[in-house]
Amino acid sequence: MINPDARLRDDIWEAKEKGPTRDGFGKGVVEAGRADSRVVVLSADLTESTRAEWFQKEFPERFIEIGVAEQNLATVSAGMANYGKIPFFTSYAAFSPGRNWEQIRTTIALNNVHAVVCGMHAGVSVGPDGATHQMLEDMALMRAMPNMIVLSPSDSEEARKATMAAAKAGKPVYMRFGREKTPVMTTAETPFEIGKANVLWRGENPKVAIIGTGPAVFNALLAARELAEKGIGSIVVNVHTIKPLDPIIAEIARECCAVVTVEEHQVHGGMGSAVAEMLASTAPTRMAFVGMQDQFGQSGTPAELIEHYGMGKDGILATTLKLIG
């Protein structure tokens, strides 16, 4: 059953409202800009695609177009942060952190300055753009970096809240956003706090915990509902904060006999790896990992690719049933 504390949409199963998580960023950074004049936005010639244009229209004097120069994008942002601004710098995740990881590491993370890296168009759901633009390694890159908070919101409303929270974090943040329209599950009343996972579903006598991040959380909920129809109880957890992880994950793992992680990312080094690292030292548990299995993507529609690589509802269900026997 849906956890009443999660405060999700009443029409969640119909998925009547959809929106890309990048839209949540666009809305959230404008709200953050209204609340704090130190907020600035920088773009690498992808203003419209990243929704940075929404901030540009409202605060043109606080918007900077860097051009196709992602390394400069990071270093200019670091300089602004050192002088008291709160820069959000935006590009496709394939380019930032894909092309400027060293600059982010040295000028932002090492100096522990409050700059926010916004990686857009992450995951295979970029679709026809193909493998070069389907960034699937970004969470691994960024969570390995000391001082870095890593956020992966599940829908556009949560992305709005995450963006506003990032503006107040006081340290380096990486935020991951998608291009494709995906179901909006949460509401303005749904709790959001950096480092605090949300339990969305709690079945009777749960045998397995399905721990998801990003828009893949919706598919995890669909799988949990089908498991319930088969008489199998489960718990679905939305891990919007990859780093720091919420200790509640270990408590839930102890309650269940197995854990399945779900992400639109390489299974090596991503959210599943982070969960496994936590559980290895606190609550050793049988696990299975839904995500990209050590391969690059290909061109196709977002829906085709999600299903092809086993990240849809049926793939999660099959992986879960195999794990629990």
N, C-alpha and C positions, 0 to 999 in steps of 0.2 A: 504493500500500500504506500501511496505517496505520504511522505513524512509531513504532517501538518506544520511543523516548525520551519519547513523550507519555504512555505508561502509561494508556491508556484502558480502559474496561470491555470484557470479553471478549464480552459480548452486546450490543455497541453497536448493531448493525444491527437487532436485534429490538426495541430501545427498550422492554425489559421494565419498567424502572424509570422513572417519571416524577414530576416534582415542580416546582412553581413556584419561580422563583428567589427570590421573597420568603420562602419557607420557609428557604432557605439563610441569608438575613439573620437570621431569627428564631433559628436555631441558633447562628450565628456571634456575634451580639451577646451572647448569654448566655455563651458561652465567653469572649468578650473581657471581660465583666463579672466573671467568676470570676478571670480573670488580673490584672485591674487595677481597683482600687476607685474609680478616677477616672471610669470609664465610666458615663455616665448616658444615659437615653433619654427623649425628649420626643415627644408625639403631638398631632395636631390633630384629635381626636375620631374617629380612625380606627384605634384601637388593635388591634382584632381583624383588620381587613383588611390592615394592614401588618405583622402578626406582632409588633408591639411588645408585645402582651399576654404573650408568652412571657417577656420580660425583666421585665415588671411583676409576674408571679407569683413569680419568684425573687428579685427585688430591689425590692420595693414602695417602699422608702424612697429609691430612686434613680431612680424613674420620675415624670415630671411630665406631667399632662394639661393642655394649654394651651387646648383647645377649638377652635372653628372660628375661628381667628385666625392664619393662616399667617405674616403679617408679624411678629406677636409671637413666633411659633414660632422664626423665624430670629434675632430680636434677643435673646431670652432665651438662646438657645443660644450666641450670640456672647458675651454677658456671662459665662456659665458657663465658656466656654473661656478667657476672659481671666483668670479666677480659678482656673485649673488643672484644671478638669474636662475630660473628653473626651465632649462631647455628640453623640449620634446623634439627629437629629430627622427624624421620619417623617410622610409624607402621600402622597397620590397625586401623581405627577409633574405632572399638570395643574395642581395647586395649589401645589406646592413642587418645583421653582422657578417654576412657572407664574404664581403670584400674588405671590411675595415675592422676585423676582429682585433688585430694587433693594436690599432689606435684606440679602440674601446678599452682594451686591457690596460694599456700603458697610461693613457691620459685621463681615463674616467675611473676604472675600477681600482687601479693601483693608488690613485690619489683620493679615492672614496668620495667623489664629488657627486652632487645630486643632478645627474643628467638622465634622461629617460630615452632608451633606445626603442623605437617602435618599428617592429618587423612586420610588414604587411604581406598579404598574398602567400601565407605559409601553407604547407601541406599539399597533397595531391589534388585537392579541390580547386586549385588554380585551373585545372582542366586542360584545355587545348594548348596552353602555353608550353606544356611538356616538361621533361625532366630538368632542364636547365633552370626553370623558374619555380619548380616545386620544391621549396626548401623544406627538408626533412631532418636536418641535423642541427638546427638552431638552438633548441633547448639544451642539447648536449653541450654545445659550445659555450652557452652562456651560464649554465648552472655550474660549470666547472670553474668559473671565474670568482675568486674571492670578492666579497662585499656586494655581489650582485643579487638583487631580488629578481625572481623570474615569475611572470604572470601569464596565464593562458586562459582567458575568459571563455565561458561556455556559450554565450550568446551576446547579442548586441546590447541588451540592457546591462548585463554584467560587465561588458566591456566599458560602458559609460562609467559605471561605478569604479572599476579598476583604474581607469584613467584619472579620475578625480582623486583616488587614493594614492596613486603614484605621484601626484603633484605634492603630496604631503609627506612622502616617505623619508625624505632627508638623506637619501643615499642612492647609489646607482640602481636603476630598474631596467629590466628588459620586458617588453610586452609583445605578445604574439597575437596577430590578427589574421582573419581569413577574408578571402575575396567573395566567396559564394554566399548567397542568401541561405541561411539555416534557421531552423525553428527557434522562436523566442520562447524560452521556458520560464524565465524568471520575471519578476515584477519589480516595481520600485520599492516594494516592501520586503523583498527577499534579502536576508542578511548578507552582507559582504564585508569581510575584513581580511587584509593581507595576512597570510599564514594560518587562516582558519578555514578548513574544508567544510563543505555542507553535505549532510546526509539527506539525500533527496527521496530515497525509497527504503523502506524497512519491511520486509516480509516476515511471516511467522516462522520461527525456528530456522533462522538463516543458515544455510550450508556454505554459501559462497559470498564474498564481497566483490562487487564489480566496481573498480576504481577508475574513473575516467577524467579526462581533461579536454577543454576546448569543446567545439560543437559535437564531438564524438560522444559526449555525455548523453545526448538525446537518444542515440542508438543504444546506449547502455540501458536507458530506461525502458525502451521498447523490448529489449531482450529480457529484462527483469520481469516485465508484465507477462511475457510468454512463459518464462520459467514458473511463475506463480500459477498459470493455467495448467502446468504439468505437475503441480504440487510441490515445487521446489522453492523454498524460501531464499531470498537474497537481500543484500544491502547494496544500494548504489550510492557512491560517494563522488561528489564533484570536487576535484582538486584543482581549483583555479590558481593556487599558488604552488608552483613546482619547487620553489626555494624561497623561504624555508618551508619545509613540509610540516603539516600539522601532526603532532604526536597521537591524535585520535585515530590515525590510520593503524597504528600498532594495536590499539585497544580493539578496533573492529576486526583486525586479523585474528586476534586471540578468540574472538567470539565465533568466528567462522572456521571452517576446516580448509578453506582454499581461497585464493585471491586471483582475480583476473584484472589486469590493467588494460586500459583502452586509450589509444592516442593516435592522432594523425601525424606520426613522426616515426623515425627509425626506432626500433625496439632497443637498439644499443645506445645507451647513454641518455635516453629520454626519461619521461615521467615514470615508466615502469621500472627502469633501472634505479631511479631515486627511491622508489618504494621498496624495491628489493634490498637496497643498501640499508634502509632503516630497519626492515624486518629481520635481516640477517643477524643483527645485534640485539634486537629487542623481542621479536616474536617470530622465529623461523616458521615459515608457512609454505605449503605447496602453492606454486604460482604458474600462471600462463600469461603470455604477453600478446595482446592484439595491437598491431601496428604494421609498419613497413618492415618486412623481414630481410634486412640487409640487401636491399636492391633499390635502384632508382625507379622513378615513375615513368610514365609515358603519356602521350596525348590521348585525350578522350573527354567525355563529359564528366563533370564532378561526380554525378551519381554513379556512372559506370565505373569510375576508378575506385571509389569508396567500396563498392561491392566486389570488384575484381580483386582487390587486395585484402579482402576479408575484414573490413572495418565497419561494415554495415550490421544491421540487427542480426541477420542470419549467421554472419561470421562470428559475431560475439557469442551467440547462442551455441553454435557448434563447438567453439573453443571451450566454453564453460562446461557443457555436458561431457566433453571428453575428459576434462580435468577432474570432475567430481565423479566420473564413472557411471 
